[in-house]
Amino acid sequence: METVNLNRLAYFAAVVDTSSFTKAAERLGITKTVVSQQVARLEAELKTSLLLRTTRRVEPTEAGRLLYSRCVMIFREAEDAFDELTSSNAAPTGVLRVSAPNDFGSSKIAPIAAAFTRKHPACKVELLLADTKIDLVAEHIDLSIRVGWLSDSSHQARRIGSFRQYLVAAPTYAISPRLKQPADVAGLPFIANLALKEPMVWPFTRNDLDHQTVRMQQSITSNSTPAVLAATLAGGGVSVLPDFLCQAHIEARHLIRLLPDWSLPSGGIHVVYPAARFRPPKVSAFVAMLTETS
């Protein structure tokens, strides 16, 4: 087979994207006749039908779908190569879209975003905070901060830090002096965080030898970690909170840490990227700043 004219791949992909020869021609800035001729020649070169043409729309055949998926990869690699060459020495610019959980985003990422825009005034940061995972591709997210335990994903991830979890309560909350071990907590009103996978079951460990798993009795539930913190500060019961959110309150004696000799599972702080080889300068610079402060 003779060498394929790569321009024809672009014409073919545009037709699949738009489901129309006319719209593909408008997108490419050429005539419909040229698009039709080039796609026909591509089919002739490959000796297979790539498109099903009807009076209403154009759809790819099975072979067309296979070729289209390869075209997407080829064009993405080409765009990454051009971006990498043109941006390798460039300063960070443009809009950086970052997603993060409410608690970590508000307490840690927002201040870093402020420092980042001061250092790189040609950049803007859009910070999307939610305790549910955001679709990185659909929402055009440049990077996502995941706090806790990563599930399997097609995205790329990098661990940049860790956190601990503490059992806490407000000083005004009356706690029995008999609270000596995790089992004693089971009967206390518990403020549960529904953003967690198992908000009511907590494994405690002491000296890597003693292990106790406690099922709590919920009194208040919320799917927002900051709301759990607020309810705990108000004396609504005991709760488990990450150190980055409650440490300052413990030091200010707004909260007390219960059972300090016992440990709860620690978690990781990860940067998650959409799958791609090339990272624009704005992403690399922001991650560098995150790593420095973690």
C-alpha positions in Angstrom: 0.0 0.0 0.0 1.3 3.5 -0.8 2.0 6.0 1.9 -1.3 7.5 3.2 -1.7 11.3 2.9 -2.0 12.3 6.6 -4.1 15.4 5.6 -6.8 13.0 4.6 -6.9 11.6 8.2 -7.8 15.1 9.4 -10.6 15.4 6.8 -11.9 12.0 7.8 -11.8 12.8 11.5 -13.6 16.1 11.0 -16.4 14.3 9.2 -16.8 11.8 12.1 -16.7 14.6 14.7 -19.4 16.6 13.0 -21.4 13.7 11.4 -21.5 15.9 8.2 -19.3 16.6 5.2 -20.7 20.2 5.1 -19.9 20.9 8.7 -16.5 19.3 8.4 -15.8 21.6 5.4 -16.9 24.6 7.4 -14.6 23.6 10.3 -11.6 23.1 8.0 -12.3 26.2 5.9 -12.4 24.3 2.6 -15.1 23.2 0.2 -17.4 20.2 0.8 -16.2 18.8 -2.6 -12.6 18.7 -1.4 -13.5 16.9 1.8 -15.6 14.4 0.0 -12.9 13.7 -2.6 -10.2 13.3 0.0 -12.2 10.9 2.2 -13.1 8.9 -0.9 -9.4 8.7 -1.8 -8.6 7.6 1.7 -11.1 4.8 1.5 -9.6 3.8 -1.9 -6.1 3.7 -0.5 -7.2 1.6 2.5 -9.5 -0.5 0.3 -12.4 -0.3 2.8 -15.5 1.7 3.5 -15.0 4.1 6.4 -18.3 6.0 6.4 -21.9 5.2 6.0 -23.6 8.1 4.2 -27.3 8.8 4.5 -29.5 11.7 3.6 -29.5 12.9 7.2 -26.1 12.1 8.7 -22.8 10.4 8.2 -21.6 7.6 10.6 -18.4 5.6 10.7 -18.3 1.9 9.9 -16.7 -0.5 12.2 -13.4 0.1 10.3 -14.1 3.8 10.5 -14.5 3.8 14.2 -11.2 1.9 14.6 -9.4 4.4 12.4 -11.0 7.3 14.1 -9.8 6.2 17.6 -6.3 6.0 16.2 -6.6 9.4 14.6 -7.6 11.0 17.9 -4.4 9.5 19.5 -2.3 10.7 16.6 -3.6 14.3 16.7 -3.3 14.4 20.5 0.3 13.3 20.3 1.0 15.9 17.6 -0.7 18.7 19.7 1.3 17.7 22.8 4.6 17.7 20.7 3.8 21.2 19.4 2.8 22.5 22.9 5.9 21.0 24.4 8.2 22.6 21.9 6.6 26.0 22.1 6.1 26.1 25.9 9.2 24.3 27.2 10.8 27.7 28.1 7.6 29.7 28.5 6.2 31.2 31.7 3.0 29.8 33.1 0.0 31.5 31.4 -3.8 30.9 31.0 -6.5 29.5 33.1 -5.7 26.7 35.5 -8.7 24.6 36.5 -8.2 22.7 39.8 -10.6 20.5 41.6 -10.3 19.5 45.3 -12.4 18.3 48.2 -14.2 21.1 50.1 -12.1 20.8 53.3 -8.6 20.5 51.8 -9.5 22.9 49.0 -10.6 25.6 51.4 -7.9 25.2 54.0 -4.9 24.4 51.8 -5.4 24.8 48.1 -7.1 28.2 48.1 -4.1 29.9 49.9 -1.7 28.2 47.4 -3.9 29.4 44.5 -3.5 33.0 45.9 0.2 32.7 46.1 0.4 31.1 42.6 -1.5 34.0 41.0 0.7 36.5 42.8 3.8 34.7 41.5 2.4 34.2 38.0 0.1 37.1 37.2 -0.5 35.8 33.6 -2.3 32.9 35.2 -5.8 32.6 36.6 -7.0 29.8 38.8 -10.5 28.3 38.8 -10.9 26.2 41.9 -13.8 23.8 41.9 -14.5 22.4 45.4 -16.8 19.3 45.9 -16.7 16.3 48.2 -17.7 14.1 45.2 -15.3 13.3 42.4 -15.5 15.6 39.4 -15.0 14.2 35.9 -11.6 15.6 34.8 -12.2 15.2 31.1 -15.8 16.4 30.9 -15.1 19.4 33.1 -11.7 20.2 31.4 -9.8 19.9 34.7 -6.1 20.4 34.5 -5.4 18.7 37.8 -7.4 17.3 40.7 -6.4 17.0 44.4 -7.5 13.7 45.9 -7.3 13.2 49.7 -7.6 9.7 51.1 -7.3 6.5 49.3 -7.2 6.3 45.5 -9.3 3.9 43.6 -8.2 2.4 40.3 -8.3 4.9 37.5 -7.1 5.5 34.0 -5.7 8.9 35.1 -2.2 9.6 36.2 -1.5 10.2 39.9 1.4 11.5 42.0 1.5 11.4 45.8 2.6 14.7 47.3 1.8 14.3 51.0 -0.1 12.5 53.7 -2.5 13.3 56.6 -3.6 11.7 59.9 -7.1 11.4 61.4 -8.0 12.3 64.9 -10.9 11.4 67.2 -12.0 14.8 68.5 -14.7 16.6 70.5 -15.4 20.2 71.8 -14.3 20.9 75.4 -17.9 21.8 76.2 -19.0 18.4 75.2 -19.4 16.3 78.3 -17.3 13.1 78.0 -17.2 10.3 80.6 -13.9 10.0 82.4 -14.2 6.3 81.8 -13.2 6.9 78.1 -10.0 4.8 78.1 -10.2 2.7 74.9 -12.0 2.8 71.6 -14.8 0.5 72.7 -15.9 3.2 75.2 -16.6 5.6 72.3 -19.2 3.3 70.7 -22.1 4.6 72.9 -21.3 8.3 72.4 -23.2 10.5 69.9 -21.1 10.5 66.7 -21.0 13.1 63.9 -20.6 11.2 60.7 -19.1 12.3 57.4 -21.1 10.8 54.6 -18.3 11.7 52.1 -16.4 8.7 53.5 -16.8 5.2 52.2 -17.5 3.8 55.7 -18.3 6.7 58.0 -19.6 4.7 60.9 -16.8 2.0 61.2 -13.4 3.0 62.5 -10.3 0.8 63.1 -8.1 1.9 66.0 -4.5 0.7 66.5 -2.1 1.2 69.5 1.6 0.4 69.2 1.0 -1.7 66.2 -0.2 -4.5 68.6 -3.6 -3.6 69.9 -6.4 -3.4 67.4 -10.1 -2.4 68.0 -12.7 -1.7 65.4 -15.6 0.4 66.6 -19.1 0.9 65.0 -20.2 4.4 66.0 -23.8 5.6 66.9 -24.6 8.5 64.6 -26.3 11.6 66.0 -25.6 14.0 63.1 -24.6 13.1 59.5 -23.4 15.4 56.7 -21.8 14.9 53.3 -19.6 18.0 53.9 -16.4 17.7 56.0 -16.5 21.5 56.9 -20.1 20.9 58.2 -18.9 18.0 60.3 -16.2 20.2 61.8 -18.7 23.0 62.5 -21.1 20.6 64.3 -18.2 19.1 66.3 -17.0 22.6 67.4 -20.6 23.4 68.4 -20.5 20.4 70.8 -22.8 18.1 68.8 -20.7 15.0 69.7 -17.5 13.2 68.9 -16.1 12.9 65.3 -13.1 11.9 63.3 -11.4 14.7 61.3 -8.2 15.0 59.3 -5.3 16.8 60.9 -5.1 19.5 58.3 -8.6 20.6 59.2 -8.6 20.2 63.0 -5.0 20.7 64.1 -5.3 24.5 64.5 -8.5 24.0 66.5 -6.8 21.5 68.8 -3.9 23.9 69.4 -6.4 26.7 70.1 -8.2 24.4 72.5 -11.4 24.7 70.6 -11.2 20.9 70.2 -9.6 18.2 72.3 -8.1 15.0 70.9 -9.5 11.9 72.4 -7.6 8.6 72.9 -4.3 10.1 71.7 -2.5 6.8 72.3 -4.6 5.2 69.7 -4.2 5.8 65.9 -6.6 5.8 63.1 -5.7 5.1 59.4 -3.7 7.8 57.7 -4.2 8.7 54.1 -2.4 10.2 51.1 -2.7 13.5 49.3 -2.4 13.0 45.6 -2.4 15.1 42.4 -4.4 13.4 39.7 -4.1 14.4 36.0 -6.1 13.5 32.9 -4.1 10.9 30.9 -1.5 12.8 28.8 2.2 13.0 28.3 2.6 16.7 28.1 1.9 19.1 31.0 1.7 22.8 30.3 3.9 25.1 32.4 1.0 26.3 34.5 0.3 22.8 35.7 4.0 22.0 36.4 4.4 25.3 38.3 1.3 24.8 40.4 2.3 21.2 41.3 5.8 22.4 42.3 4.3 24.9 44.6 2.0 22.2 46.1 4.9 19.9 46.7 6.9 22.7 48.4 4.1 23.4 50.9 3.0 19.7 51.5 
